[in-house]
Structure formats: C-alpha cells, structure tokens
C-alpha cells in the first residue's frame, strides 16, 4: 500500500512539473524550463522505477496511469492560475460601439480600432493586447456590451517594443 501511495504522490508532482516545463519552453524561458526539467526527471525516475522494479500488478500500473491523468488536470489548473504571458484579442463588431470602447479604455485596456468592409456592411475590429490574468475581466465586458461579437485570440511570442507600454 505504501508503494501505491508513493506512486500517486510522485505522479502528482511529476506531471505538473512536466506541464510547467512545457509552458516555459513554449514561452521561450529556457532557464526556468531547464530547472523544471531537472526536477521532473528526478521525480520521473523514482516513480517509474517503483512501477517497473516492484511487484508489477495491474493495480500499480493502473494507479500510475490514473495519477498521471490527475496530474495533468492539476498542472492545467496551476497554469490557469499563473496565467503566464500575454494574449491578443480581436473582437469583430457590426457597429462601432463607442460605449463599449470607452468602457474598455476606462478599465485600462489598450484598444486599437480598425474599420473594414465586410460582405454586407462595415465592420469594426478591436485589437487588445493584455496580460493573460486579465482575460476574465475582458470577457465580462464583452458579454455585457457586445455578447454577439465574433472573437479570436492568440498568444504573441515576440514584441518589438516594450510590451509594458501596450498593456493595462
């Protein structure tokens, strides 16, 4: 029973470390990714050796796999809480909603407005670059002022200017 509990603990450490290493690699932060990778490897070696060298029962292998899945869930929760990085939102509007734009700016969001020609009418695109931890705040405003808008988002990786000049 001790082995199974130890496997669970190791997996619940290992997978969130793997998640964080992956996130920092994608965000181009090699030093932090390497540190997470080191600890990830140590935990992985201990966990896997327990499963392979011990009594290889179906239960230990099942617990190993199950705790891996739970670890992914925990790693995802940690990543959402940390909200590392930035995100750009493009919000497409049928009408220039000045009240919405003013409210965004009043809340500290930097908004750039583009006017375009759609198939049937003019369209307005709002481009907003924010820290990821502000996503919920932005979504609340969108739901309140423009619930029928079309929204796309992406995570920019490189900035030419200091991004702090562009963010809330």
C-alpha positions as CSV (number, residue, x, y, z in Angstrom):
1,X,0.0,0.0,0.0
2,X,2.9,2.4,0.7
3,X,4.2,1.9,-2.8
4,X,0.8,2.8,-4.3
5,X,0.6,6.0,-2.2
6,X,4.2,6.9,-3.1
7,X,3.4,6.4,-6.8
8,X,0.4,8.7,-6.5
9,X,2.4,11.4,-4.8
10,X,5.3,11.1,-7.3
11,X,2.9,11.3,-10.3
12,X,1.0,14.3,-8.8
13,X,4.4,16.0,-8.6
14,X,5.8,14.8,-11.9
15,X,3.0,15.8,-14.2
16,X,2.5,19.4,-13.0
17,X,6.3,19.8,-13.3
18,X,6.1,18.4,-16.9
19,X,3.3,20.9,-17.6
20,X,5.2,23.8,-16.2
21,X,8.4,22.8,-18.1
22,X,6.4,22.7,-21.3
23,X,4.8,26.1,-20.7
24,X,8.1,27.8,-20.0
25,X,9.7,26.1,-23.1
26,X,6.9,27.4,-25.3
27,X,7.2,30.9,-23.7
28,X,10.9,30.8,-24.6
29,X,12.2,30.8,-21.0
30,X,14.9,28.2,-21.2
31,X,16.4,28.7,-17.8
32,X,13.2,28.1,-15.8
33,X,12.2,25.3,-18.2
34,X,15.6,23.6,-17.5
35,X,15.1,23.8,-13.8
36,X,11.6,22.3,-14.0
37,X,13.1,19.6,-16.3
38,X,15.7,18.7,-13.8
39,X,13.1,18.1,-11.0
40,X,10.7,16.4,-13.5
41,X,13.4,13.9,-14.4
42,X,14.2,13.1,-10.8
43,X,10.6,12.5,-9.9
44,X,10.0,10.5,-13.1
45,X,12.9,8.2,-12.4
46,X,11.7,7.4,-8.9
47,X,8.1,6.9,-10.0
48,X,8.8,4.7,-13.0
49,X,11.4,2.6,-11.1
50,X,8.7,1.8,-8.4
51,X,6.3,0.6,-11.1
52,X,8.9,-1.4,-13.0
53,X,11.1,-2.9,-10.2
54,X,8.3,-3.6,-7.7
55,X,5.6,-6.1,-8.0
56,X,4.1,-5.2,-11.3
57,X,0.5,-5.7,-10.5
58,X,-2.3,-4.4,-12.6
59,X,-3.3,-2.1,-9.7
60,X,0.1,-0.4,-9.5
61,X,0.2,0.2,-13.3
62,X,-3.5,1.4,-13.2
63,X,-2.7,3.8,-10.3
64,X,0.4,5.1,-12.1
65,X,-1.7,5.9,-15.2
66,X,-4.7,7.3,-13.2
67,X,-2.5,9.6,-11.2
68,X,-0.8,10.7,-14.4
69,X,-4.2,11.8,-15.7
70,X,-5.0,13.6,-12.4
71,X,-1.6,15.3,-12.5
72,X,-2.4,16.7,-16.0
73,X,-5.6,18.1,-14.5
74,X,-3.7,19.7,-11.6
75,X,-1.0,21.0,-14.0
76,X,-3.6,22.7,-16.1
77,X,-5.2,24.3,-13.0
78,X,-1.8,25.6,-11.9
79,X,-1.2,27.0,-15.4
80,X,-4.5,28.8,-15.5
81,X,-3.9,30.3,-12.1
82,X,-0.4,31.5,-13.1
83,X,-1.7,32.8,-16.5
84,X,1.9,33.4,-17.7
85,X,2.3,35.6,-20.8
86,X,0.1,37.8,-22.9
87,X,-2.8,37.3,-25.2
88,X,-4.2,39.3,-28.1
89,X,-7.9,39.5,-28.7
90,X,-9.5,40.5,-31.9
91,X,-13.1,41.5,-31.4
92,X,-15.2,42.0,-34.5
93,X,-18.2,44.3,-34.3
94,X,-21.0,45.0,-36.7
95,X,-21.3,48.6,-35.3
96,X,-18.8,50.9,-33.7
97,X,-19.9,50.6,-30.1
98,X,-18.3,53.7,-28.6
99,X,-19.8,53.0,-25.2
100,X,-18.0,49.6,-25.2
101,X,-14.7,51.1,-26.4
102,X,-14.9,53.8,-23.8
103,X,-15.6,51.3,-21.1
104,X,-12.6,49.1,-22.2
105,X,-10.3,52.2,-22.1
106,X,-11.8,53.3,-18.8
107,X,-10.9,49.9,-17.4
108,X,-7.4,50.4,-18.6
109,X,-7.4,48.2,-21.7
110,X,-5.4,49.5,-24.6
111,X,-7.7,49.3,-27.7
112,X,-6.8,49.8,-31.3
113,X,-9.8,50.1,-33.7
114,X,-9.7,49.0,-37.3
115,X,-12.5,49.8,-39.8
116,X,-13.1,47.3,-42.6
117,X,-15.6,46.4,-45.3
118,X,-17.5,43.2,-44.9
119,X,-19.7,41.5,-47.4
120,X,-22.8,43.3,-46.2
121,X,-21.6,46.3,-44.2
122,X,-18.7,48.0,-42.4
123,X,-17.1,46.0,-39.7
124,X,-15.0,47.2,-36.8
125,X,-12.2,45.2,-35.3
126,X,-10.9,45.9,-31.8
127,X,-7.4,44.7,-31.1
128,X,-6.5,44.3,-27.5
129,X,-3.2,43.0,-26.1
130,X,-3.4,42.1,-22.4
131,X,-1.7,40.1,-19.7
132,X,-3.4,36.6,-19.5
133,X,-4.6,37.1,-16.0
134,X,-6.9,39.9,-17.2
135,X,-8.9,37.6,-19.6
136,X,-11.9,37.1,-17.3
137,X,-12.2,40.8,-16.8
138,X,-12.2,41.4,-20.6
139,X,-14.7,38.6,-21.2
140,X,-17.1,40.2,-18.6
141,X,-17.1,43.5,-20.5
142,X,-17.6,41.7,-23.9
143,X,-20.6,39.8,-22.5
144,X,-22.1,42.9,-21.1
145,X,-21.6,45.3,-24.1
146,X,-21.1,43.0,-27.2
147,X,-22.4,39.5,-26.5
148,X,-22.9,38.8,-30.2
149,X,-19.4,39.8,-31.3
150,X,-17.0,37.5,-33.1
151,X,-13.8,37.0,-31.1
152,X,-10.5,35.4,-31.9
153,X,-7.4,35.3,-29.7
154,X,-3.8,34.3,-30.0
155,X,-0.7,34.4,-27.9
156,X,2.1,36.6,-29.3
157,X,5.6,35.4,-28.5
158,X,7.8,38.3,-29.6
159,X,7.5,42.0,-29.1
160,X,9.4,44.7,-30.9
161,X,8.6,47.5,-28.3
162,X,8.5,47.1,-24.6
163,X,5.2,45.3,-24.2
164,X,4.5,47.0,-20.8
165,X,3.8,50.2,-22.8
166,X,0.9,48.4,-24.5
167,X,-0.6,46.5,-21.6
168,X,-3.0,47.5,-18.9
